Amino acid sequence: MGNSSGDITVPNQPACVPAAIHHYFSDKSCIEGAALDQLEKMSRLRGVRSIAAFPDLHPGKYGAAGVALLSDRLHPLLVGNDVGCGMSLFELDLPLRKLKLDKAANRLRRFDALAIDDPSARLDGAGLSGDLFADALGTIGGGNHFCELQAVENVSSSASGIDRQSLYLLVHSGSRGFGAAVFSDILSREPDLMSGLDAASPAGLHWLGLHDQCVVWASLNRSLIAQKAASALGADCRLVADVPHNLVRRTADGYVHHKGSAAVG
């Protein structure tokens, strides 16, 4: 969910009073020291008010992943180049009892050969430009992204709408080349991006507008991946949950930056 650790890290800014860091993990959690160091540096970034760190906290290229960070300013570096990345769960209308595992595996191997009918129309329907990285729609990407066929063994009392007799697709993917282009664009425009952006400035408004498009694009991408996989299996699918984990959300208190942390509620 996060980028691998690189040679650019969040700089120490001793002039800033460190923001509060809240650890939502126990002493038994295996947390790398590098991630804790990055958390401390993130707490000194301009405008940062508080940080929540979760059990899957790990080092990233521009800051730790597995966090939610509240700030008065926008920090595109902390969101990264895969804006809108997340996971979506879909239920298939193919019941578990009819699954032929070997047959399903062979069909899913032909996933990439399946085409999307009129991707431009799909983009238009989502409120996006019809030529916005249309060729990349319905593609999973590399790294830890995937489309996985799943069955449910146990259901908690709070898991409404989940059926042990059903089959599901879990899709993890993001904004692909679109997000990468947006990230490269803001890097070229703002050489001092470590200080963040004023959300009301031209640069802040520009990035935030593209950010919002990336979130929509990534959600559409996951949906089309699921539709392709369901088609390969001779089934239809319905969305159960769509949860992004790389994005910024506006709140009454400021801007919450999610990096590898589910944005729910």
N, C-alpha and C positions, 0 to 999 in steps of 0.2 A: 504494500500500500504506500510505501514511501520510497524515495530515491535512495540509492546506495550512498554511503558517505564519500564525499569528494574532497577536493582541495580548497573549496570555498565554504567557509562556515560563518555563522552569524557572529559579527565582531563584538568584542567587549566595548561597552560604552559606559565607563565609570561615572560620567557626569549625570546619568539617568538613575533615579531611585529604582531599585529592582521591584518589579511587580510581584504580587503574591503568586506562589506556585502551590497548587493543590495536588497531592499525590493520591490517585484513586487506585492504588495497588498496595499489596501487603509486603512485609519484609521478606516473604518467601518468593516473591516474584523475581525472576531473573532479568535484571535491567542492566544494560551496559553502562559503564561509567561515562563513555563518550556521549551518550544520550542525556545523561544528567548534566554534563558540562554544557551541552547545547541548550538545555532548558534554562540554565542560569544565564547564559548569554542572551537568549530570547527575552528573558524577563527584563533586560536592560534596553531593549529596543524602544525607540521613540513611540510614545502613544500607547504602549502595552499596559493594560490595567490588571489582568490576571490570566493565569494559565491553568488548565486542567490537564493532568498527565494520566494516561490510562495504562492498564496492565501490559499492552503490547507496545509500549514505548520503545523506540529504537532510533539509532542515529540516522539522519538524512543528510542531503548535500548542503542545504541552506538552513537547516534547523531540524530539530527532532520531529519524528512522525509518531502518531498515536497521541495527538494532543488537540485540544480546543483552546484557542487563544483569543481573548477579548481585547480589542484595541480601539482607540479613537481614530487611528489611521489605517489605511490599507497597506498590507504587506504581501505583495504578489509573490515574493521569493518564498514565503512560508507555505504558500499553496502549491507552488511548483508548476511544472509544465503540462500536467495532465488534469487540468481544471475540469471538474464534473465527474471525475472517476468515481466509481462506486459499485454497488452490487444490486442486482435485481433478481427477484425470485418469481418464477412463473409456474403455474400448474398446467400440466398436460391433460388433455381429455383421454389419454391412454392410461387405463388402470394398471396398477402394478402387476396384477395377476396375468396380464397379457404380455408382459415384457419378455422378449427373447433376447437375452443379454448379448450374445455373440452377433445376432442379426443387427441389433441396435448399434453396437460398436462399429460394425462395418459400414452402416449407413452414415454414422456421424463422421467417419473418416473422409467422407465425400462432401463434408460441410462447405469447404472453401470453393467448391465448384458450383455451388448454388448461387444464382443471381437474384438481385432484388429488383422487383418490377418498379420502374420509374422512380429512382431515388430522388430526383428533383421534386417530384410531386410530394414525396414523403417529407422532404424538407419544407416545402411550401406549407404543407398541412400543419407543421409544427411551428409555423411563424418565422421560419428562417429563409434566407436566400436559397433559391433552388440550386445554385452552383457552389454552395459552401462545402467544399471537400466531399462532394457527392460520391466520388469513387471510393472513398474510405468507409462509407456507411456499411454496417453489417460485418465489420472486421474486428477480430478480437484484439490483435496486437501481441506484443511480446511480454517479456518479464513474467510477472506473477498473474497475468490476466488469463481468464479461462471461461469456458462454458461447460458445465458439468451436469450430468444426469444424476438425479438423487431420489432416494426414497427415505421416508421418515420412520425411524424406529420407535421413538417415544415422543409423546406430545404432552406438554405441560398444560395446566388449566388455563393459562393466559394466552395460549397459542390459538387464537380464534381463526377458524377457517382452514386449518391444517388437517389433512386427512392421511392416516397411515396406509390407506389403500390406494393412494394416488402417487403419480410420478411427478417430479418437479425438475425444472431447469434453473440452476443458479448461474448467473452471468456476472463476471467481474471484468469490466472494461471502462474506457473513458473517452476522451475527446480526440484521441489519436493525433493526426498531423495538425488538426485545427488548434488544439491546445498548445502544441509545440510552437506553432506560428505566432500565437498570441504572446507566449512567453518570450520568444525571441524579439518580438516587436517592442515589448515594454523594456526589455534589457537594453535595446539600442536607443530608445527614447530617453531613458532615465539612468545615467551612469551612477548616480548615488542612490540606487534602489534600496540599499540596506537601511536607509532612513525612512522608508515607506513613502506613501503618497497621501496627500490631503484628498479626502474623498470628494470634495467639492471643486478641486482644481481640474483644469482641462485634462491632465494626464490621468488623474484618478477617475474621472467620469468616463474617459476613453477606455481604460482597462476594465472598469466595472461593467460597462456595456458589453464588451467582448466576453468577459467572464460569464455573464448571464447567458449569452448565446452558447458558450461552451457547455454549460450545465444542461441546457435543453438538448443540444446536439448529442452529448454523451448518453443522456437518458433514451433518446431515440435510437442511438446506436445499439444499446443493450436490448431494446425491444426488437430490433430487426435481427440481431444475432439469435435471439430466442425463436423468432418466427422461422428463420432459416433452419435452425436445429429441429424445431418441431416438424417442419415440412419434411426434413430428411427422415424423420421417424414415422411419417404418415399421420401426423396428429396436428391439432390446433393447441394454442396455449392462451392463458389469461394471466394478466399481471396480478401478483399477490402483494408485492412490496418493491418499491424502488428507493434505495437509500444511498445517496452520494456521500463520499467521505473526503473529497478534496474540493473545497469551495469556501466562499465567504458568505455569511448570512447577516443581513441587516437586522438589528434589534433596537429596542428603545435605549439600551445602554451603550451601544456602539456596534462594532463589526466583529462577529465571531468567526475566526479563521479555523476551519477544520482541515487537518492534515492527517489522513489515516484514521479519522474518528467519525463515526456515524452521525449524520445530521438528522435527527428524528425529533418529532414533537412539533 
